[in-house]
Amino acid sequence: MTLKRCRKPSERKPTPSAPTQYEMDVADLLARADPGATVEWNAHVVGRASGRCRQIDALIEGSFATIEMAIAIECKKHGRKVTIGVVDEFIGKVIDSGADRGVLYSWEGADAGAIARAKGAYSPTIEIRELKTALKPWPEVVDEWISDCPNPNCPDDISWREREGPGGQSYEIGTCYSCGTPAVKCGNCGQISDFPSGETICQGCGAVFSKTEFPNGGVLLEVDYSTAQ
């Protein structure tokens, strides 16, 4: 996905100020981590809802696992942790810009309210990272951003719930936030499969999951790991 650009109010010149340098350093690290992606520092895009020119500290655009994606980056280097208000403001910017995901880098980290707000966000998903700890390897970042919905036409994620399986081996079931596709995540190999009523065989290891839905709304879930390889 390529976001529509707008004319910058004025050309922003690099200065030695700590916040600006922090933005540039983060953008440079991300650009070197994945040469195949386009990383633009101080990007300006047209807001889809507001129609206004929105400034983004760094914007990543590229194809990740064949999915075109735009990731908005916000950078905060102040003498305090970011708060829930900062996260709320960033979520609004990501939604208006049309970016698929957002990552907020903070030199001092984030307080409990900000972390909880980011974890509860979806469509778009928001992640907070403290740069002092370390940047994650890019393959791990890509894995986190790629949709886990088994519907190939849906770019969103599953709301998972853990279930206890035989022998104490758990597994997870859930429903996609956007398209409503039911899914199951195998506790033996981690494979995610579509999980309609009836029997589902895990394509990763051969475990068998079954779901029976009753007229009164009850659901019976069963799993057989004896067939897993």
C-alpha positions in Angstrom: 0.0 0.0 0.0 1.3 3.4 -0.9 -0.2 6.4 1.0 -1.0 9.6 -0.8 1.6 12.3 -0.2 1.0 16.0 0.4 3.2 19.0 0.1 5.2 19.6 3.2 4.5 22.9 4.9 8.2 23.7 4.9 11.2 21.6 4.3 12.3 20.2 7.6 16.1 20.5 7.9 18.0 18.0 10.1 19.2 19.7 13.3 21.2 18.4 16.2 18.2 18.5 18.5 17.7 15.2 20.4 14.1 14.5 19.3 14.8 15.1 15.6 18.0 13.1 15.7 16.2 10.3 17.4 13.6 10.2 14.6 16.4 10.1 12.0 18.3 7.3 13.9 15.2 5.1 14.1 14.4 5.6 10.4 18.0 4.8 9.5 18.0 1.6 11.6 14.8 0.4 10.0 16.0 1.2 6.5 19.2 -0.8 7.0 17.2 -3.7 8.6 15.2 -4.2 5.4 16.7 -2.8 2.2 13.7 -4.0 0.2 11.3 -1.7 2.0 11.0 2.0 1.5 11.6 4.1 4.7 10.9 7.8 4.6 11.8 10.1 7.4 9.4 13.0 8.1 6.8 11.8 5.7 3.6 13.9 4.9 0.5 12.1 3.8 -3.1 13.2 3.2 -5.5 12.3 6.0 -8.3 10.0 4.7 -10.9 11.4 7.1 -9.6 14.9 7.8 -8.2 15.7 4.3 -5.4 17.5 6.1 -1.7 17.0 5.6 -0.4 14.7 8.4 3.2 14.5 9.5 4.7 11.0 10.3 8.1 10.7 11.9 9.0 7.7 9.6 6.9 5.8 7.2 7.7 2.2 6.0 6.1 0.9 2.8 6.7 -2.4 1.2 5.6 -5.9 0.5 5.9 -8.3 3.5 5.1 -11.9 2.8 3.4 -10.8 -0.4 1.2 -8.4 1.5 1.5 -4.7 0.7 1.7 -2.8 3.9 2.3 0.7 5.3 3.6 1.1 8.8 3.6 4.5 10.6 6.5 5.2 13.0 6.3 7.7 15.9 9.4 8.6 17.9 9.4 10.2 21.4 12.6 11.2 23.1 11.7 13.2 26.2 12.6 13.0 29.9 9.5 11.0 30.8 7.5 7.9 29.8 4.9 8.3 27.2 1.3 8.3 28.5 -2.1 7.0 27.4 -2.8 10.4 25.8 0.2 10.1 23.5 -0.9 6.6 22.4 -4.5 7.8 21.8 -3.2 10.7 19.6 -0.9 8.3 17.6 -3.8 5.9 17.0 -5.8 8.7 15.6 -3.0 9.7 13.3 -2.5 6.1 12.1 -6.2 5.7 11.3 -6.4 9.1 9.5 -3.2 8.4 7.5 -4.5 5.0 6.3 -1.4 3.1 7.5 -2.0 -0.5 8.4 0.0 -0.6 11.6 1.7 1.8 14.0 4.9 1.5 16.1 5.8 4.1 18.7 9.4 4.3 19.8 10.1 5.9 23.1 13.5 6.6 24.7 12.0 6.4 28.2 9.5 3.7 27.6 5.8 4.0 28.5 3.6 4.0 31.6 1.1 1.3 32.4 -1.9 3.1 30.9 -0.1 3.7 27.6 1.0 0.0 27.4 -2.5 -1.2 28.2 -4.0 1.1 25.5 -1.6 0.0 22.9 -2.2 -3.7 23.7 -6.0 -3.2 23.4 -5.8 -1.5 20.0 -6.6 -3.3 16.8 -7.4 -2.1 13.3 -4.9 -0.6 13.5 -2.6 -2.6 15.7 -0.2 -0.4 17.8 3.1 -1.5 19.4 5.3 0.4 21.8 9.0 -0.2 21.8 11.7 1.2 24.1 14.7 1.9 22.0 17.2 1.6 24.8 16.4 -2.1 25.1 17.1 -3.1 21.5 15.4 -3.2 18.1 13.9 -6.6 17.3 15.4 -8.4 14.3 13.3 -7.4 11.3 12.0 -11.0 10.5 10.4 -11.0 13.9 8.8 -7.6 13.4 7.4 -8.8 10.0 6.0 -12.0 11.6 4.2 -9.8 14.3 2.6 -7.5 11.7 1.4 -10.2 9.3 -2.3 -11.1 9.7 -3.0 -14.4 11.4 -6.5 -14.8 10.0 -6.7 -18.0 7.9 -8.9 -16.1 5.4 -6.5 -15.2 2.6 -8.5 -12.1 1.6 -8.5 -10.7 5.2 -5.6 -8.6 6.5 -6.7 -8.6 10.2 -6.0 -10.7 13.3 -7.7 -13.3 15.4 -8.9 -12.7 18.9 -7.6 -15.8 20.6 -8.8 -17.7 23.7 -6.8 -20.5 25.2 -8.4 -23.9 25.8 -7.1 -27.0 27.7 -6.5 -30.0 25.6 -5.8 -33.7 26.4 -2.9 -34.3 28.7 -2.7 -30.7 29.7 -1.6 -29.7 26.2 -3.5 -26.4 25.4 -4.6 -25.0 22.1 -6.3 -21.7 21.1 -9.5 -20.9 19.3 -10.8 -17.5 18.2 -12.6 -15.3 15.7 -11.2 -12.7 13.3 -11.9 -9.1 14.4 -12.8 -8.1 10.8 -14.3 -10.9 8.8 -15.5 -13.2 11.6 -13.7 -16.3 10.3 -13.4 -18.9 13.1 -9.9 -20.3 13.6 -7.9 -22.8 15.7 -4.2 -22.7 16.6 -2.7 -26.1 17.1 -1.0 -26.5 20.5 1.3 -29.1 19.1 2.9 -27.2 16.1 1.4 -23.7 16.2 -0.4 -24.0 12.8 -3.4 -21.8 12.3 -6.4 -23.3 10.5 -10.0 -22.3 9.6 -12.3 -23.9 12.1 -15.9 -24.2 10.9 -18.3 -26.8 12.4 -17.2 -30.3 11.9 -13.7 -31.8 11.7 -10.5 -29.8 11.0 -7.2 -31.6 10.4 -4.1 -29.5 11.2 -2.0 -29.1 8.1 1.2 -28.8 10.2 1.1 -32.0 12.2 -2.1 -33.9 11.5 -3.8 -33.3 14.8 -7.6 -33.5 14.6 -9.9 -30.7 15.9 -13.7 -31.0 15.9 -16.5 -28.6 16.7 -20.1 -29.5 17.2 -22.6 -26.6 17.5 -26.0 -27.3 19.1 -29.4 -25.5 18.4 -29.4 -24.0 22.0 -26.1 -22.2 21.2 -23.8 -24.7 23.0 -20.6 -25.8 21.5 -18.6 -29.0 22.0 -14.9 -28.8 21.2 -12.7 -31.9 21.0 -9.0 -32.4 20.0 -7.0 -35.5 19.2 -3.3 -35.2 19.3 -2.7 -39.0 18.9 -2.6 -38.5 15.1 0.0 -35.7 15.3 3.4 -36.3 13.8 
